[in-house]
Amino acid sequence: MYSTGEVAKKMNITVRTLRYYDEINLLNPSYTAESGYRFYSKSNIVTLQRIIALKELGFPLSKIKTILDQKNWENVFEEQLMLITKEKERLRYLEKTLRLSQHLSQIGQDISWRNIFQFTKQTEEDRYNNHLFIKQYFDERELDILKKPSLDLGRSESKELVEMLKTAKEQKNEDPESLKSQHLAYKLVYFLENTFYGDSALIEKYWMLQKQPPKEGNLFMLDDDVIYYIESIMDCYETKWGEVGKSQSYHRE
């Protein structure tokens, strides 16, 4: 027989934990002396090992109580694997939402919280419906292009796009024909041409949807004045350089 202190030391847990397990009838000692001291048998130790192992595998104590006596452990583990898979998906989405929030806060505080709220309140069904909605606008080839990490504000690879949108936000009151504005336009043209493989129709389609994003589309929202500024500098750039400018930007080393 082992005392509470001996078991706690042997299993690297606290005495308080053992007492709690006793209180919730998860692990009762084999013998309790009149003095109140608890003593545990080798069988108790084996049960405790199972409890600790299951707890480390992510099972809640309430669930452990119901499975300790089960013989079909395969089903128990299969169920837990499914829960872990769902949790991994939740954490991946949480990571993406956090990165998205970080990027949007860099672009501008006033657009950040609208988008953060929009993404954090989404359910799995909402995300699936968003996917179906986007498929109405783009074919499979276009969807593959739009999956590029550089276009996804929830990915670290979108840093270049984030920086350009941040710049547009900061200098939205600049003259569209100024050197600063046209330098940004040049960077945007280069980015878009390379990202969309020179598909001007797809660029136009994506931008039109982005300018007035339907709720179902779940696209990030830009302020109207930023959209107007971007369109103005791009119009000036195309008027000045036309297809020659686009070609030069596309083939830039």
N, C-alpha and C positions, 0 to 999 in steps of 0.2 A: 504494500500500500504506500501511496505517496501523499505527502501533505500538500496543501495548496501552494505553499512557497516553493516546494521542490518541483511541482509540476510547472509552475510559472517559469522557474529558472530553466528547467529542462526544455520547455517548448518555446522559450523566448517571448513570453507574453506576460501581461501584468496580472497580479492577484485580482485586481478589480475586474478584469475581463472574465476571469473564471467565475467570479461571484455573479456577474451579469448573466453569463451562460446558464448558471444554475437558476437564477431568478426567472428566466424566460423558458425554462425547461428544455434548453437545447443540450445541455450536458450536466446531468446531476451526478454528484459524487456517489461513490458506492457506499460510503459510510459517513455519517455525521455524528460526532461525539456529543455527549451531553453538554460539554463546554462550548459547543458550536463549531469546533474545528472540523474541516472537511477533509476527507481522505479519498484518494482516487486509485482505482485498480489499473492493471495493465490494459484491460479492455477499455476503460475510460480513456486511456492514453491513445489507443488506436482510434477511437471515435474522435478525439480531439484533433488528431493528425488529419483526419478526413475533413473536419470542420475548417481547419486552417487552410488546407489545400483548396477546398471549394471556395473559401472566401478569397483566396489569392487569385482564383480563376474568375472572380467577378460575381459569384453568386451572393445574393443578399441573405442575411441570416434567416429571414422568414422563409425563404425558399429552401435553405439548407435543412431546416427542420422537417420539411415534407419529403426530402429525397434521401435522407440518411439510411433509411431502411429499404430503399428500392434496390432491386437486383439488376434491372435493366438500365445500366449506366450509360449505354450508348445513346438512348433517347434523351437522357438528361444533358449530355454533352452536346448533342445535336441542337437542342433547343437553345443552349447557351451560346453556341457558335452563331446561330441566327441572330440572337440579340446583339452579339459583339459586332457582327457585320453591319447591322443597322446603326449601331453606335458609331462605327467607323465612318459610315456615310454621313451621319449627323455632324461628326467632328470635321470632316472634310468640307462640308457646306459651311460650318461655323468658321473654319479657317479662311475660306474664300470670302465670306461676308466680312470678316474682320479686315482682310487685306483690301477688299473693296471699300470699306469704310475709311481705312487709312488713306487710300488713294484719292477718294472723293474729298476728304478733309483737306488734302493738299491742293486740290483744284479750287476749292472755295467753300467756306463754312456754310453759306446760305443754300448751296445745292446739296451739301453733304447729308444733312439730317433728313431731307425728303427721301433721298435714295436709301439711306440706312434703314429708315422705317419701312420702306417698301420691301426690302429684301429680308429683314429680320422677321417680319410677320408672315412670311410665306410658309405654306404647308407643302408636304411632298406632292399632294394633288395639284396645288397651285403651280409647282415647278413643271409637272408633267403637262398641264394645260398650256403653260407658256411655250413649251417645246412644240406642242401641236400647233399652236398659233403661228409661231415663227415658220413652221414648215409650209404654211399656206402662202408665204411670201417668197420663199427661196427654194430652188431645186436642190437635189442632193449634192451636186458639184459646188454650188454656192454655199451650202451649209458646211461643207468640209472646209472651205476657205474661212468662213466666219468662226470656225472652231479654233482658229489660230490663237495661241496664248497671248500674242502681242495685242489682240483686240479685246481680250477679257480683262476688265479692270479688277477682277478678283484674283488675278495671277501676277506673280512678281515680274513676269516677262513683259508686262504692259507698261513698264516704266517710261519708255519713250513716248507713248501716247499720253500718259498721265502728265508728263512734263510739258507737252505741247498744249494740252487743254488748260493746264495751270497758267502757262504763259498767255494764252488767249484770254483767260479770265483777268489776269493782271493788267494787260494792255488793251482791254476792250474799247477804251476811249481814244486810242491812237488813231491817227490818220491812216486809213487802209493803204494809202500809197506810200507811206513812210518806209524808210529802210528797215526799221524794226518789224513792221507789219509784213513787208514782202519777204523778209528773211524767214518769218514764221510760215508764210504761205508756201515758200520753197520747201521747207522741212515737211509740211503737211502733204504736199504733192508727192514728194519722194516717198514718204511713209505709205501713203495710200496706193500709189502705183506699184510699189514693191509688195505690199501686203495683199493686194487684190490682183496681182499679176497683170496689171494694166487693163483690167476689165472695167472700163468706164461705166458701163451700164449697171454693173453690180455696185460700184461705188455710189452712183446716183440713187439706186434703189435703197441701199443701206442708209444713206444720208437722209433721204426723204422720210423714211420710217423713223429715223432717229430724231428728226426735227419735231415731229408730232407723235411721240411714242404712245400707242394705245396702251391702256392699262394691262391688257392681256399679254402684251409683248415683253414686259418686264425689262425694258431697256433703261439704261441710266439716263437721267434727265439733265439737260443743260439749260441754263437760263436763256431767255429769249435774246437778251442783249449780247450774250456770248455767241449764240448761233448767228445773229445778224453780223457780228464782227467777223466771224470765220468766213461767212459767205461773201462778205464785202472784200476781204483781202484775197480770197480765192478768185473772185471775179476780176479784180484788178490784175492779179498775176496772169490769168488766162488771157486777158485783153492785151497785156504787154508781151507775153511770151508765147501764148497759144500752145500748139502741139509741140513746138520746138522746145519750149521750156519743160514740158512734161517728159519729153524724150530724154532730155539731158539729165533730168532728175532721176529718171528710171534707170539710166545706165551709169549713174555716178558710181565710182569705185569707193 
